[in-house]
Structure formats: structure tokens, C-alpha cells
Amino acid sequence: MSATTSARASLRQSWRSLTSMRTALVLLFLLAVAAVPGSLLPQRPIDPVAVQRYISRHDVAGRVYDALGFFDTFGAPWFVGLYALLCVSLVGCLMPRIRLHTRALRGRPPAPPRSFERLAGHARLETAAPVTGALDVVAALLRRRRWRVERRTHDDGSESVAAEKGLLRETGNLAFHVGVLAVIAGVAVGALIGYEGRAIVVEGTGFTNTAVAYDELEPGRLRGVDELPPFTLVLDDFDAEYTAGGQPTDFLADVRYAEGLDEPDATARLRVNHPLSVAGSRVYLLAHGYAPHIVVRDRTGQVIYDEVTPFLPQDGSFLSTGVVKVPDVVPGLPQIGVRAAFIPTVDVAADGRLYSRFPDARAPALSYEAFAGDLGLDSGVPQNVYELETAGLVRTGGGFLLPGETSEPLAGGATMTFVGFREWANLQVARDPAQGVVLVAAVVALAGLVTSLRVRRRRVWVRGSAGRGGTVLDVGGLPRRDRAAFVAEFDALIERLSAALPPAQTVTAQTVTAQTVTPETVTAETEEP
Amino acid sequence: MPAHAGLADLSDSLLVAAVLCYVVAMLGYAAELAFGTRRRALPPIAGGSTETLPDRWADVAAGTTPRPDGRDRAGQIGRDRAGQIGRDRAAQIGRDRAGLVGRAAVVVTAVGWLLHVVAVVTRGLAVERVPWGNMYEFSSVVCLAAVTGFLVLVARQPVRHLGAVVMLPVVIYLGLGATVLYAPASPLVPALNSYWLKIHVAAAAIASGTFMVAFAATLLYLVQDLRERRVTADGAGDAPGRGRLPSAAALDTIAYRVTAFAFPVWTFAVIAGAIWAEAAWGRYWGWDPKETWAFITWVLYAGYLHARPLPRWQGRRAAVVSTVAFVALMFCYFGVNLWISGLHSYAGVD
């Protein structure tokens, strides 16, 4: 044997084992196991801050997980490799089956076996009609009942009818698997040409669909960040409605928008589950929160910080925390960092702590802690805008402000004023041109799945021979599986046949079905990809 | 605030009554299963003669046909025929009485099911929406689906014995739902306020309930399979109590059929969830923990359906896969909702 043929043989061997059912099963189970870390550990594409926090808290484990790609499980090479292998295995398994099935669809039901004795159902009918006429009646009845029918005249002159039903089972089975493959392909295409981004937009401010406007942006691999479809959107008003118990019932975001660079004058009301379509993208309302308006003045009264800063809600009471970082107090003086909590409806607990009694801003207040020192803003290390690293800072005071109130000097004579607040909405903008394909593929897969699990494949043969004063018909039937259900169907079919045929002088229709109905498991069942 | 506090209270009470029915039914099924042990408890027969048997049983035995297999318990072959028949008959009576208890258990289950249906409907009326908006309500609907599936099965096949194993998770599930997961009647959070709630969650509940029935059949299969194997290993022939429990092969078939029904429903639930996710969050799939576990569950059940027809995976190995898949399903529900924070955190549990 030459080297090339042996190489080809071993290649064929490994292809065969890759496309075998066992390999596919093992890959399937591995895929299930591989998905687990993605649900238990924070994921970078979803929450990069949580990943950073996790790594810093679990030193060694964090770094090991990071090296293994556990923080981006579904983008990790081993996960992608696993489902790519599964796809290859699936394609390899499907192609010969599709070939086989198209041949079966074009083919004719096979000729009757020599003996019907050992089939799941067999029966003998007698009729006054001649052989050909009787078999014509049988064939017509079976055709009417949507069997694929083949009428044969054999070499020895005998005649038979062969009928088959349930090829749809394999059609459904193949449709399911092709559908699943198409779903995977559609997901991949969507990831390549779609995009998805999230931005926090404060009431009264606008948003243009450019990369810099986003807090997080995942552009498709084939799409540059500067290729986003242009549109503008302004959040005029945000409103949350609550029950008396504080459970939210509705979120409403009134926006103005326009495609391109036009003045936004179209209005819309965004709600959860009711996205806005603009410029081929869709805008979703994901979350909301409060943004206190804080002004910091230096000791001369000059404004050195004046911003509406989004705070992050901590729980259902919407007590929200955030940070104010004032780098430019006075040259030479320490910088000021303020860690603050916005309390929508302030109340005092029994232990003296402040808490929020209600998520809506009925009695808002701001509690704060001020620190002075080097905030490290110039160090070049990226910082979380919602957190203040207090190591190395000196706490210089703290307190509690109502709207309009000004604090005691924080550091270097600077004071902070809690002017008021606005609300913010977290918007998600997304476009996935392939999602229609994915939906169609998923529906095809589901339809195929139901078909392949419901339809049963079975065959019936009828042989006619001349008898006393007419014809003796031998009927045999064989299901691919599920003998019990078939026997009932077979008996009903025999009754129909004997009703359709002209009766013999003495009609005897005796049905002999399998004596013992063997359990379904014992009958060999075919492999499916 | 509940729109109709009275109705909500009525619903809670009806659910408690339904659970009580299920507990009673469970005891009934268990009693029917356990009744066979009475045969073991009979006084040992010295010399195996008729005299040692109570007259009444011996009388009954006269003129009756023995069971086709001619013995009642492995390893007790070869005693004299009369004693054998007497003991068989005794077992027969015991079994008839047990059968009565079993049939009564089915009736009690049906009563519990009716109460349960009314409980779910009144809950829906009380909150003026579909009654599956939080974990308490969802648990109730899942169990309703499981009991419905079981009753449909019992109506078609002699599988009453499955009841003990179906009722156990149902009672635990409902018990957890009504205590740990309980949430007072209230309107929906905005994220759930969509008609997809009706479709996606209903499909998920039906699939989960049906998988629960399949799981019960699988568990029973594993037990029965072990028993049949042990008996074969002993070389003693027939399994004890074979007349009571369906054969391992039959249980395996039931588990497969029920799973084959539930799997497309689960597939549909996942697809409907993806469509809803697209409408609510702007992407149809984002590997949120709930989505991930729904995927894991789907993959495992798909593996089971593919594995079972394979000669080398048939039987116990497939059953183990199906059991693991059910554990994943339970984690997808309890684990993800209670321990992992994600977009599906609407449990309504404090």
C-alpha cells in the first residue's frame, strides 16, 4: 500500500469517526459542560467591571480563569472550536443522509417479502373480485389514504401492491438539523455585520449614533466603529410609575429623534418591550436611574465642577451611588473626591441610618463623604467613573444635603451644592440584519423536529392470488418502530379494505397480529444525526 | 396591590387543598407499591404445607387459578403446589386491596387537579393577568402541567404506579412555591408586561411539567432496571413485584415518549423567549444565565433523544443523560433565579 493511499485511508477513517453519532454525542455533551462557566462567572462582553472585580478578589483563580478564557466563555477558542467541530460533524452526517433520502423519495416502495408470517401485522382477505381488479381497489384506497403505492406484476405472473408511509419523518429530521445549522450560521453572520451598544442618556440631553456616544459598543467584526448608521435622539422626559408598594408598573421615555444629521423633530414614547425603529436600528429602553446635579465651588466662589452625574441604583428602592471627582481645585492643593448616595425618598431607620422608603423621588436627599488627595486621574490607569479608590486619600468630611443646600467646606475651602436631579435612561441600540434568517431557520427546525417525532414510518404489502370464486389477498404490514400503535392502525386498515372490496361468498377476514408485542426498545431503531 | 384580595386568598387556600390532595394521593400510590411487602411479612411456612396457612386463604385458594408464572417470589419455587396457590391467592387479595387504594389515589389526584385548576384560574382573576408572573405562580403552573401530564398518561396506559414518583416532586415543588417562593398577588414588573409572557412562560411551564413526568418514569426505570438485573444475576428468574411495577423496558418507553413530547415544547419556549428578548433587550440571544441554562438543558435533552436509539447507549446510560438533563432544568429554574443575578431576575422573592 502506498503512502498516499494509507494517508487517504486514515483520513477517511478519521472523517468517518468525526461524523459518527458517538462523536456528535460526545461533542454535544462537551458543549453543554463548556457553557457552564459562562453562566457562573461574570462575562466580559456583558459586564467588564464585574470581571475586573472578580479577578482582583480571587487572585490566583481569577488569573487562571482569565487565561482559560472563562470570562468570555462564548467567544473562547475552545467553545467556538467545539461548536465548529459539531457543525462539521453534523454536515458530514447529514450529507449522505440527504442523498439517501432524496433517493428514497424518488424511489418506489420495496417489493413484498416472501413471507408475511413474521411481520408485525398480517391478514388474509377473500373477495369475489378478480385478482387485478381487487388489487386496483386496494391500490386506489391506499393512494386515497396518502400512501405511496407501487403496483407490481412479478416474473411468475403474480401481482402485488406495495405501499409506504411516513417518509416525512426523515424529511422532518433532516429539516430540523439543517435548520439548526442555519441558526448557527445566522448567529455568526449577525455577529459579523450587526452591532450593539449601550448608552446612558440623561433627561434633556441628546445622543448621536457614533462610537464615542456609547458607554459600551460591540461593533460587528466586519463593521468598523465609524460605520454606524447616523441618527440623533434626545431624551426629553423620563417617567417611572409605581404601585403604592413601590413596585414599578411602567417606564416611559419621551424622545425626539431624526435620521441622519437632521434636527430631531419626530417624537416617540419608548417603553420596555416597545422599542423604537430608526435608521435600520432599534432603540430599547433597558434601565433607568437618577443623576444628581452637583456644583462645586472653590473658596473664591468660582464654579470648578458643574455636572449632572448619573448614579447607579443599588436596589429596588433606587438608593443610587456615584462619585464626583474634582481634579482642578487650586494648583498645589489636593484634588477632591466625593462618594455620594442619592436617596429618592429619604427616611431614617431605627439605627439612625438613612434609607430610601420609595423608588420615586418624593423627598430626595444626597448623603456624601468627601476625600482629599491625589485621585490618580493623571496616572493613565483607566478608572471606573462610578467608584472612588480611597486608598491614599484623606477623609475630610461627610454629611447630608437636601436640594438647594450647600455643604461645609470639603477641602481647601471648596463647597458642594446639591442643586437638584434629573433622571436618566439606559438605552440599547442594536441592529442585526441576520436575525430574520435566524428566526425562519428556528421555525423550520421546530417544524422539522415535531414532524420527525410524530410521524412514524411503516409499510404495507398486499399480494393477490386466485382463490375459489375470486381472490385471496394476503396483507402484511411492518412499522419502523412502535409496533403497538401500528397494530391498531393495521387492523383499521384491514377493516377498510374488506369494506371496499366486493365480498366473497363467505367472507372471512381474520387478522393475525403479532402474538407478543415486544417492547419498542427491542426493535432496532435507526441512528439519527 | 392585589386587585381582588378575596380572590387571591381563595386561590391560596385552594392551592393548599390541592397540595393536601396530592399528598394523600402520593401516600396512596406509595401504599399500593408497598403492599406487596405484605407477602414477605407472611409467617414462614414450615415444610411448606397447606396446614400452616390460615384456613380462609386456603379456602379461597381452592378452585382458583394460580398466577401464570406459578410463584410469587423469587427463590420460593418448589414448595408444594397447594401452599403455593394459597400464598398466591393471598397476594392476589392483597394486590386487589392495594389496587383499590391505587385507584382511589387516582381519584384523589383528579380532585386535587380540579382544585389546582380553579386555584390557578382564580389567581389569574385576582391579579387580572396570566397567573404565571413570578416564581410562586410559575411553580404552581409547572406542577399543574405535571399532574395533567400524569393523568393523561394514566388514562391511556396502566401506569398508575408512576404516581408515587410524580407526586413527590410535585408536592416538594408546590411546597417550596407556597413557602419560600411565595409572592402576594401583584401586578407585573414592566419588563414582563408583554404578550410574550403568555406564550413563552406558558410553554416553559408545560415543558417543565412534562419533563417532570418523564423524570419520574426515568427514576422508576432506574430502580426497576436495578431490580431486574439483580434478579437475573441471582438466577432466580422472575422479579419480585413484577406484576405491580411496569417492566423496566415499558418505563423506559414511557420516559422516552414523554420526553419526545416535552422537547419540542421546550424548543418552542426557547425560540419564543428569544423573540421576546429581541423585543425587550434588543438582542435575541445574549448568553444571560437563564439563556445559557436553557441552552444546556436543551442540548442535554437533545443528547438523550439522540442517544436512546443507539444500541450502546440504550437503557441505563440514556436514563442517566435524561436525569442529568432534568437536574440542569431544575438549576435553570431554581439556581438561576435564586443564586445568579441576570436579566431573568423577576422571581419576586425577597
Interface residues (C-beta under 8 A of the other chain):
Chain A: M21 R22 A24 L25 L28 F29 L31 A32 A35 V36 G38 S39 L40 Q43 I46 T73 F74 V187 E196 T243 A244 G245 Q247 P248 T249 D250 F251 R271 V272 N273 H274 P275 R282 V283 Y284 L286 Q428 V429 A430 D432 Q435 V438 L439 A442 V443 A445 L446 L449 V450 L453 P519 E520 T521 V522 A524 E525 T526 E527 E528 P529
Chain B: M1 S186 P187 L188 V189 P190 A191 N193 S194 W196 S247 A249 A250 D252 T253 Y256 A260 F261 F263 P264 T267 F268 I271 A274 I275 W276 E278 A279 A280 W281 G282 R283 Y284 W285 G286 W287 D288 P289 T292 W293 F295 I296 V299 L300 A302 G303 H306 A307 P309 L310 P311 R312 W313 Q314 G315 V321 A328 V336 I340
